Amino acid sequence: MDIFNEDQNSGIAFSPVTITKESITIKANTIIKDVFSGNLCPLETYIKSKAISDVASSICKDIKEEAISEADKYSSEDKVLGVTFTSKNLANTYDFSDNPEWNIMKDRLDELKTTMKVIEGQMIQAMNYAEMVDKDGVVIIPAKIKKHGGTTIQINIPKE
C-alpha cells in the first residue's frame, strides 16, 4: 500500500515528484483553504492530519537506519525527489553515574529542583491573593505570566 498515493477524495494525499518547502506549503494551504471554505470538515481534517503526523513519525523512526544505509550509496551532489541529503554522525552521549562526586552534585541539583517546584507552586498560588506569606512570615512574590495558555485539542486514536 502506498500511502502517498491515496484516493484524492481524502483531501490530504500528497505525492509530489519533487519535494520542496513550496510544494509542502501549497498542499497545506490548499487543505486549509478547503477547510475554511467549508469543503472539508475541520475536525476530521485535524484528526487525519494528526494521524498522518503519527504515521510519518513512526515510519521515520523505524526505517531510519535503512534510509541512512541507502543514503550512504549516493554522492553529496545526488538528489532524491529533488531533495539533497547527507548522513551525519551525532555526538556521543555519556553516563557519569559511576563517579561518586558527580552523583553527590546530581543529588544536590535534584533537591534544588524539587525545592524550586515548591516555590513555583507557591508563587502561582500567590497570584490569587493581594499578599501571601509562608509559615515563616516571608512574603511570597507572585509569579508573572510569561505567556498565556491557549486551547488545544487532544486526539486519542484507539488501538484497534
Secondary structure, 3 states (H helix, E strand, C coil): CCHHHCCHHHCCCCCCCCCCHHHHHHHHHHHHHHHHCCCCCHHHHHHHHHHHHHHHHHHHHHHHHHHHHHHCCCCCCCCECCECCCCCCCCCCCCCCCCHHHHHHHHHHHHHHHHHHHHHHHHHHHCCCCCEECCCCCEECCCCCCCCCCCCCCCCCCCC
